[in-house]
């Protein structure tokens, strides 16, 4: 009890901020790892550490058990990043994408232009049975794949897409990559998925569309020249046989920021407004100078 009273007496604003930052850091790590096997291991490791702290007194007389625990815990801490490297990498990517979304200044006019061009061009390509593969870059850079094609810097228009994917043209077999509302490259080579695609009749374009979405957060649109259908791949999954209306809905959802980003953006906006009010309250004459 005396120790608790002593700790409470030592608390100040800096200590509270310090505790809050540590708690926020752990919350961010656990939130990023949510839904991955790493969460189960971290939970088990936390319980084990808690038991060791609680039983530290009784275990002091058990030398063999104490020796085992002292050498096992550091090994587990080293093994976690090695065993769960894919999960940790995805968590860091999610954190990085969140930062990029917060920094990005959305240009609604350009997004509407891209969506309009795709919604017009894709049904026309499908109707004519012209195969096509279009990749929309999000936050994961696709520079390695852009370098495999012919660099462009052009507005996204239905006419341009129809021309690129016309049969017997130089660029029609590769992929078009769109970045920030511009066609940045055509004739690009994409990685093929190594997983099971479900339909053995799916060609290389469909496998490439799934493959690029497995290694990035991009969206890929595929036009089948055999069936004249429109398909969309995202996060390693494919939705097939889309019409123009459903394609537009998918594209608008793709260009919308994730829910957690919208919440963070609102929180930052409220924080900026609170700071502005504080400046007006404590420094009322600062804004009237000049």
N, C-alpha and C positions, 0 to 999 in steps of 0.2 A: 504493500500500500504506500509505503514511504517513497519507493522508487517511482510509482505512478504520480504522486504529488510532486516529486522533484522534476519529472519530465514535463508536467503541465506548467510548472513555474518557469521552465526554460523556453517555453513556446513564445514566439513572437511572429510578426508579419512575415519576416524572411523565412522562418521555419515552415510556416503554413504554405507559402509559395513554393518552397522546395518540395514539400510533401505532395502538393498538388501537381507539380511538374512530373515527379516520379510516377504518380498514379496515372497521369495522362499518358505517359510514355508506355507503361505496361498495358493500359487499355488499348492504345493504338496498335501495339504488337499483337495482342490477342484478337482484336477485331480484324486485322489483316490476315491472320491465320485461321479465321472462322471458316468452318466447313472443310478443313484439311485434316489428315491424320496427325499432323504435328500437334494439334490441340490436345488430343488424348494423351500423348506422351508428356506434354508440358504439365497437364493436370496431374498425371501420376507422379511426375518428378516433384511438383509442388507439394503433394501429399507426403511424399517420402521425406523431403526436407523438413516439413512441419513435424513429422513424427520424430525425426532425429533431434530437432530442437526441444520438443517436449520431453523426450526420453533421455536427454543428454545427461541428466543426473543419474538415473538408474543404470545407464549404459557405461558409466565410468568404471564400474567394477568388472565389466565384461570386455576384456582386452581384445579377444579375437573378433567379436562383433564390431567393436569400435574401430579396429584396424581395417576390417572389410569395408565399413561405411566410409571411412576417411579416404580410401583409395578408389571406391566405386563412384562417388559423387563427381569428382573432377573428371573422371573418364566419361561419364554421361554427358556432362556439359560440353565436352569436346566432340562427342559422337552425334549430338543433336544436329549441328550444322551439316555434318557429313551425310547422315542418313536421310535427313529431310531437306536436302539441298533444293530439289524442284519446288517444294512448297514454299520455302523461304524466298526463293527467287521470284515466284509468282506474287508473294506478298509484297516484296520490294517494288515489283513492277506496278502493282495496284496503287501503292503509295506514290510512286512517281507519276502515274497517270492522273491521280487526283490533283497533284500539284500543277501538271500541265493544263488540266481543265480549268483550274482556278486562275491561271495566268492568261488563258486564251480569251481574246475579245471576240465573241461570236458575231459574225457578219451575216445577219439573217437574209439580206438581199442576195448574197453570193450563194448561200445554202439553197434558197428557193430556186435560183438559176440552175444549179447543179441538179436538184431533184426534178425540176421541170424538164431539163434536157434528157435525163435518164428515163423518165416516165414516157416521154415521147419516142425516144430512139429504141428502147428495148422491145416494145411490142412490134415495131416495124421490122426490126431485125429478126424477131421470132417468126413473124408472118412470112418473111422472105427466106427463112431457113438459113440465115447467115450466122454462123457460129461466132460467139463473142465472149470475152472474159474481161471484166472491168473491176478494178480493185480501188476501194476508197480508203485512203490512209486515215488513221485516227491519231493516236498519240505515239504508237510504236513506229519508229522510223523504218522506212522501206528502201533506204538508199542503196543497199546491196543489190536489190532486185531492179531498181531503176537503172543502175549501171549496166545491166545485161541487155537493155533495150536501146531505143533511139530517143534521145532527150528532146522534149518539146516544151513549149511554154505557151499554151493556148487556152482560150475560153472553152468551157464545156458546152458544146452545142450538139443538137441532134445530127446536123449535117456532117460535122467532123467525125462523130462516132460511126455514122453510116459509111463514110468514106474509108475510115481505117479498117473496118471489118468487112468491106466488100471482098468477095472472093477473088483470088488470084492477085491480090495486092501484097506488097512486101511485108506489111505489118499485121496482116489479119490473123496469123497463127499465134501471135504472142498476146500478152495481157496489156491493157491500158491501165495506168496508175494515175489516180486523181489525188492531188494534195492541195488543201486550202482553196478548193474551188477551181483549180487549174489542172489541165492535162499536162503532167510533167514528163511522161514517157509513154512509149508504145512499143509493141513487140518485145515485151519483157518476159523473161523466163522465171517461173515460180517453182517452189519446191512441191513435190507430190506427197500426198498423205501416205503414210505407211500402214494406216489402220484399215479396218474393214469398212467399206462404204455402203454396204447393204444391197446394192444393185450391181451385179457384174456387168451390166450394159453401160454403166457410166463411163464416159471417155476421159481422156487426159485433162480436158478443161475442168471437168467437175472435180477430179482428183487434185488438180492444182488449186482450185478454189478452196477446197477443204484444207489443203496443206498450208496455204498462206495464212488462213485464219487460225491454224493451230499454233503458229509461231508468232502471231501478232494479234492486235485487237482490231485489225482491218475488217472490212466487209467486202465480199466478192459477189459479183453478179455474173451468172453464166447463162448464155443463150445456146441451146442445143440445136445444132444444124440438122441432126437426124429427126428429132421430134418437134422442133419448133416451140420449145417450152422455155420459160424463164425460171431460174432457180437462184436462191440467195444462200450464201454460206457465211456463218458467223460463229466464232468460238469453236471451230471444228465440227459444227453441225450444219446440215443443209435442209432448207425448206424448198420444195419443188412445186412446179406448176402454179406460179403466181400470175395474176392478171395485173393490169396497170394500177388499179385501185389498191390492191394489197401491196404491190411494190412501193407505191408512194407512202403507204403507212409504215412499212418497214424502214424506209429511208429516213422518214421524219423521226422515228424512234431512235434510229442510229445516230442522228445528228443532235439529238437532245442530250444534255448532260445527265449523268447518272443521278439518282435520288440523293445519294450522300453528298454529291458535289453541290446540288441545289441547296441542301440544308446548310452546308458550310458557307456557300456564297451569301445566303440570307443572314447567317450568323455574323459573317465579316461585315456585311452592310450595316447591321444593327450596331456592331462594335464601332464602326467608323462614325455612325450617327451619334453614339454615346460620347465618343471623343470630341466631336464637334460641339455638342452641347456643353461638355465640360470646359472647353476653351472659352466659349461664350460666357459661361458662368464665372470662371475664375479670372479671365483676362478680357473683360468686356470692351476695352478700348483698343485691343490689338488689331481687330479686324477693321477699324475705322481709320487707320493711318494711311497717309498717301491720298 
